[in-house]
Amino acid sequence: MESHRSIAKAENRAGHKGIRGRQLTDQQVAAIRMAAEIGDAIRKSHPEIAEEYRSGLTASELVARHGFDHCYGVSRRTAIAAVRVAIRGYSGNCYEPYQGLIEDRSERENLALAHNRRTGIEEYERKRGIHGLTREQKAEACRKGGLIRGPLSYRLRIGCHALPPEVVREQCRKNASLGGKAGGVASVVAKGMVPYAPATPGRVGEIEFAFRLAADPLYRGPVRANFGKIAEKVNEVFHAGLPHYTRITMKVALQRHRRHQRSPAGSPADPEMSFADSLARDPDYQFLARIKAGEIARMVNQEYHGGKPVRNPLSIRAAIQRYRRQKAGPSVAPEAECHFSAAGLAAA
């Protein structure tokens, strides 16, 4: 029988492509073929894993329950990959295509989001990974990251490093005399960042436009806003299609805007959080001195999100606390009115 490696060589010569069109190695093709082959066998012999996956079990938990790694004599990592292929199906060239046990892509995406959220909550509750670090350890990790990213930005000549030193010095000298907000704006522009496009007659400002898109069903995913799609639209409308925003920088910009809007005097009433707060004050949703966050999250999801798992116990508890602080009044000075887009660093 022809070995996996010889098959991989033959298929690789036939032109298998990986991410971004790069040629796959023999080892990569063999791994993909093995996962697809084992996944095909799993979907035929254990079709019940589809319902188990829907019930909340992750791919790694399914491997542990059925012992697929021992059954097929492969590593746990390969067995997990095979289970995922069995769930979604295979449509590549390394193995004969087949339908997965869960054919609806939107259903798979919703299940994956729910699994990821549950895993994240469990990691937080067990204090594992980054959640197990103290504030000092987190600060040290950030410092180390800065020591890596700073020199990398310098070598890639992005952001302020894209400007000649004499230009930066001259801009700083000119901006020093301006002072205040004007000096801040000029200083940040000199560093290669791009200020948000302001509102003009007949058109809202750039960040307000993005904020409205985030509430539009056409720009939302199964659970949260589709930041990549919003970034593309904002780039098209305000920046002539140039890639000023990416998915990540748009997400950060909207988060900053939401924080800026959290003012008791200026922010509109939030019926969702008012509903959650009223439940939290209801004795039926309290246990001793604590609220029943899980029950409140479930009720809010049913009332405002069509039953989708948008709110979880941790997020609803934090949101209620934030809502009560806003109603009580600001304890610190509000943020400055002018924010800047970090996306401009990449365009500099």
Contacts in CASP RR format, 6 or more apart in sequence:
PFRMAT RR
TARGET T0000
AUTHOR 0000-0000-0000
METHOD contacts of the structure
MODEL  1
MESHRSIAKAENRAGHKGIRGRQLTDQQVAAIRMAAEIGDAIRKSHPEIA
EEYRSGLTASELVARHGFDHCYGVSRRTAIAAVRVAIRGYSGNCYEPYQG
LIEDRSERENLALAHNRRTGIEEYERKRGIHGLTREQKAEACRKGGLIRG
PLSYRLRIGCHALPPEVVREQCRKNASLGGKAGGVASVVAKGMVPYAPAT
PGRVGEIEFAFRLAADPLYRGPVRANFGKIAEKVNEVFHAGLPHYTRITM
KVALQRHRRHQRSPAGSPADPEMSFADSLARDPDYQFLARIKAGEIARMV
NQEYHGGKPVRNPLSIRAAIQRYRRQKAGPSVAPEAECHFSAAGLAAA
4 30 0 8 1.000
4 33 0 8 1.000
4 34 0 8 1.000
5 26 0 8 1.000
5 30 0 8 1.000
7 30 0 8 1.000
7 33 0 8 1.000
8 26 0 8 1.000
8 27 0 8 1.000
8 29 0 8 1.000
8 30 0 8 1.000
8 33 0 8 1.000
8 94 0 8 1.000
9 26 0 8 1.000
11 29 0 8 1.000
11 33 0 8 1.000
11 93 0 8 1.000
11 94 0 8 1.000
12 23 0 8 1.000
12 24 0 8 1.000
12 25 0 8 1.000
12 26 0 8 1.000
12 29 0 8 1.000
14 93 0 8 1.000
15 23 0 8 1.000
16 23 0 8 1.000
16 24 0 8 1.000
16 29 0 8 1.000
16 93 0 8 1.000
16 94 0 8 1.000
17 23 0 8 1.000
17 24 0 8 1.000
18 24 0 8 1.000
18 28 0 8 1.000
24 32 0 8 1.000
29 94 0 8 1.000
31 78 0 8 1.000
31 81 0 8 1.000
32 94 0 8 1.000
32 95 0 8 1.000
33 94 0 8 1.000
33 95 0 8 1.000
34 74 0 8 1.000
34 78 0 8 1.000
34 82 0 8 1.000
35 78 0 8 1.000
35 81 0 8 1.000
35 82 0 8 1.000
35 85 0 8 1.000
36 82 0 8 1.000
36 85 0 8 1.000
36 90 0 8 1.000
36 92 0 8 1.000
36 94 0 8 1.000
36 95 0 8 1.000
37 95 0 8 1.000
38 68 0 8 1.000
38 72 0 8 1.000
38 74 0 8 1.000
38 78 0 8 1.000
38 79 0 8 1.000
38 82 0 8 1.000
38 85 0 8 1.000
39 82 0 8 1.000
39 83 0 8 1.000
39 85 0 8 1.000
39 86 0 8 1.000
39 90 0 8 1.000
40 85 0 8 1.000
40 86 0 8 1.000
40 90 0 8 1.000
40 95 0 8 1.000
40 96 0 8 1.000
40 98 0 8 1.000
41 72 0 8 1.000
42 49 0 8 1.000
42 68 0 8 1.000
42 82 0 8 1.000
42 83 0 8 1.000
42 86 0 8 1.000
43 49 0 8 1.000
43 86 0 8 1.000
43 89 0 8 1.000
43 98 0 8 1.000
43 100 0 8 1.000
43 101 0 8 1.000
46 66 0 8 1.000
46 86 0 8 1.000
47 101 0 8 1.000
49 57 0 8 1.000
49 62 0 8 1.000
49 66 0 8 1.000
49 83 0 8 1.000
49 86 0 8 1.000
49 87 0 8 1.000
49 101 0 8 1.000
50 87 0 8 1.000
50 101 0 8 1.000
50 102 0 8 1.000
52 62 0 8 1.000
52 65 0 8 1.000
53 59 0 8 1.000
53 62 0 8 1.000
53 87 0 8 1.000
53 101 0 8 1.000
53 102 0 8 1.000
53 111 0 8 1.000
54 102 0 8 1.000
54 111 0 8 1.000
56 111 0 8 1.000
56 114 0 8 1.000
56 115 0 8 1.000
56 118 0 8 1.000
57 65 0 8 1.000
58 115 0 8 1.000
58 119 0 8 1.000
59 80 0 8 1.000
59 83 0 8 1.000
59 84 0 8 1.000
59 87 0 8 1.000
60 76 0 8 1.000
60 80 0 8 1.000
62 68 0 8 1.000
62 83 0 8 1.000
63 69 0 8 1.000
63 76 0 8 1.000
63 79 0 8 1.000
63 80 0 8 1.000
63 83 0 8 1.000
67 79 0 8 1.000
68 74 0 8 1.000
68 79 0 8 1.000
68 82 0 8 1.000
68 83 0 8 1.000
69 75 0 8 1.000
69 76 0 8 1.000
69 78 0 8 1.000
69 79 0 8 1.000
72 79 0 8 1.000
72 82 0 8 1.000
74 82 0 8 1.000
85 100 0 8 1.000
86 100 0 8 1.000
86 101 0 8 1.000
87 100 0 8 1.000
87 101 0 8 1.000
87 102 0 8 1.000
87 108 0 8 1.000
88 100 0 8 1.000
88 102 0 8 1.000
88 108 0 8 1.000
89 97 0 8 1.000
89 98 0 8 1.000
89 99 0 8 1.000
89 100 0 8 1.000
89 101 0 8 1.000
90 97 0 8 1.000
90 98 0 8 1.000
90 100 0 8 1.000
91 97 0 8 1.000
102 108 0 8 1.000
102 111 0 8 1.000
106 222 0 8 1.000
109 222 0 8 1.000
110 222 0 8 1.000
110 223 0 8 1.000
110 308 0 8 1.000
113 222 0 8 1.000
113 223 0 8 1.000
113 309 0 8 1.000
114 309 0 8 1.000
117 309 0 8 1.000
117 312 0 8 1.000
121 312 0 8 1.000
121 313 0 8 1.000
121 314 0 8 1.000
123 129 0 8 1.000
123 131 0 8 1.000
124 131 0 8 1.000
124 314 0 8 1.000
130 138 0 8 1.000
130 141 0 8 1.000
133 141 0 8 1.000
153 159 0 8 1.000
153 161 0 8 1.000
154 161 0 8 1.000
158 345 0 8 1.000
158 346 0 8 1.000
158 348 0 8 1.000
159 191 0 8 1.000
159 192 0 8 1.000
159 193 0 8 1.000
159 344 0 8 1.000
159 345 0 8 1.000
159 346 0 8 1.000
159 348 0 8 1.000
160 168 0 8 1.000
160 191 0 8 1.000
160 192 0 8 1.000
160 345 0 8 1.000
160 348 0 8 1.000
162 192 0 8 1.000
162 348 0 8 1.000
163 190 0 8 1.000
163 191 0 8 1.000
163 192 0 8 1.000
163 348 0 8 1.000
167 190 0 8 1.000
168 190 0 8 1.000
168 191 0 8 1.000
171 186 0 8 1.000
171 187 0 8 1.000
171 190 0 8 1.000
172 187 0 8 1.000
172 190 0 8 1.000
174 186 0 8 1.000
175 183 0 8 1.000
175 184 0 8 1.000
175 186 0 8 1.000
175 187 0 8 1.000
175 190 0 8 1.000
178 184 0 8 1.000
178 186 0 8 1.000
181 336 0 8 1.000
181 337 0 8 1.000
181 338 0 8 1.000
184 338 0 8 1.000
185 195 0 8 1.000
185 338 0 8 1.000
188 195 0 8 1.000
188 340 0 8 1.000
189 195 0 8 1.000
192 344 0 8 1.000
192 345 0 8 1.000
192 348 0 8 1.000
193 340 0 8 1.000
193 341 0 8 1.000
193 342 0 8 1.000
193 344 0 8 1.000
193 345 0 8 1.000
193 348 0 8 1.000
194 244 0 8 1.000
194 340 0 8 1.000
194 341 0 8 1.000
194 343 0 8 1.000
194 344 0 8 1.000
194 347 0 8 1.000
195 338 0 8 1.000
195 340 0 8 1.000
195 341 0 8 1.000
196 205 0 8 1.000
196 206 0 8 1.000
196 207 0 8 1.000
196 253 0 8 1.000
196 339 0 8 1.000
196 340 0 8 1.000
196 341 0 8 1.000
197 205 0 8 1.000
197 206 0 8 1.000
197 238 0 8 1.000
198 205 0 8 1.000
198 206 0 8 1.000
199 205 0 8 1.000
199 208 0 8 1.000
203 209 0 8 1.000
204 212 0 8 1.000
206 234 0 8 1.000
206 238 0 8 1.000
207 253 0 8 1.000
207 254 0 8 1.000
207 257 0 8 1.000
207 339 0 8 1.000
208 257 0 8 1.000
209 234 0 8 1.000
209 237 0 8 1.000
209 238 0 8 1.000
210 230 0 8 1.000
210 234 0 8 1.000
210 250 0 8 1.000
210 253 0 8 1.000
210 254 0 8 1.000
210 257 0 8 1.000
211 254 0 8 1.000
211 257 0 8 1.000
211 258 0 8 1.000
213 219 0 8 1.000
213 225 0 8 1.000
213 230 0 8 1.000
213 233 0 8 1.000
213 234 0 8 1.000
214 220 0 8 1.000
214 225 0 8 1.000
214 230 0 8 1.000
214 254 0 8 1.000
219 225 0 8 1.000
219 226 0 8 1.000
219 229 0 8 1.000
219 230 0 8 1.000
219 233 0 8 1.000
220 226 0 8 1.000
222 308 0 8 1.000
223 308 0 8 1.000
223 309 0 8 1.000
223 310 0 8 1.000
224 310 0 8 1.000
225 254 0 8 1.000
227 247 0 8 1.000
227 248 0 8 1.000
227 250 0 8 1.000
227 251 0 8 1.000
227 254 0 8 1.000
228 246 0 8 1.000
228 247 0 8 1.000
228 250 0 8 1.000
230 250 0 8 1.000
230 254 0 8 1.000
231 245 0 8 1.000
231 246 0 8 1.000
231 247 0 8 1.000
231 249 0 8 1.000
231 250 0 8 1.000
234 244 0 8 1.000
234 245 0 8 1.000
234 250 0 8 1.000
235 241 0 8 1.000
235 242 0 8 1.000
235 243 0 8 1.000
235 244 0 8 1.000
235 245 0 8 1.000
238 244 0 8 1.000
239 245 0 8 1.000
242 347 0 8 1.000
243 343 0 8 1.000
243 346 0 8 1.000
243 347 0 8 1.000
244 341 0 8 1.000
244 343 0 8 1.000
244 344 0 8 1.000
244 346 0 8 1.000
244 347 0 8 1.000
245 253 0 8 1.000
245 341 0 8 1.000
245 343 0 8 1.000
246 343 0 8 1.000
246 346 0 8 1.000
249 341 0 8 1.000
249 342 0 8 1.000
249 343 0 8 1.000
249 344 0 8 1.000
249 346 0 8 1.000
250 343 0 8 1.000
252 342 0 8 1.000
253 339 0 8 1.000
253 341 0 8 1.000
253 342 0 8 1.000
253 343 0 8 1.000
256 339 0 8 1.000
257 339 0 8 1.000
259 335 0 8 1.000
260 334 0 8 1.000
260 335 0 8 1.000
260 337 0 8 1.000
260 339 0 8 1.000
261 267 0 8 1.000
262 322 0 8 1.000
262 326 0 8 1.000
263 326 0 8 1.000
263 330 0 8 1.000
263 334 0 8 1.000
264 326 0 8 1.000
264 327 0 8 1.000
264 328 0 8 1.000
264 329 0 8 1.000
264 330 0 8 1.000
267 326 0 8 1.000
270 323 0 8 1.000
271 304 0 8 1.000
272 300 0 8 1.000
272 303 0 8 1.000
272 304 0 8 1.000
273 319 0 8 1.000
273 320 0 8 1.000
273 323 0 8 1.000
274 323 0 8 1.000
275 299 0 8 1.000
275 300 0 8 1.000
275 303 0 8 1.000
275 304 0 8 1.000
276 296 0 8 1.000
276 300 0 8 1.000
276 311 0 8 1.000
276 316 0 8 1.000
276 319 0 8 1.000
276 320 0 8 1.000
276 323 0 8 1.000
277 320 0 8 1.000
277 323 0 8 1.000
277 324 0 8 1.000
279 285 0 8 1.000
279 295 0 8 1.000
279 296 0 8 1.000
279 299 0 8 1.000
279 300 0 8 1.000
280 286 0 8 1.000
280 291 0 8 1.000
280 296 0 8 1.000
280 320 0 8 1.000
285 291 0 8 1.000
285 292 0 8 1.000
285 295 0 8 1.000
285 296 0 8 1.000
286 292 0 8 1.000
291 317 0 8 1.000
291 320 0 8 1.000
293 313 0 8 1.000
293 314 0 8 1.000
293 316 0 8 1.000
293 317 0 8 1.000
294 312 0 8 1.000
294 313 0 8 1.000
294 316 0 8 1.000
296 313 0 8 1.000
296 316 0 8 1.000
296 320 0 8 1.000
297 311 0 8 1.000
297 312 0 8 1.000
297 313 0 8 1.000
297 315 0 8 1.000
297 316 0 8 1.000
300 310 0 8 1.000
300 311 0 8 1.000
300 316 0 8 1.000
301 307 0 8 1.000
301 308 0 8 1.000
301 309 0 8 1.000
301 310 0 8 1.000
301 311 0 8 1.000
304 310 0 8 1.000
305 311 0 8 1.000
311 319 0 8 1.000
325 331 0 8 1.000
END
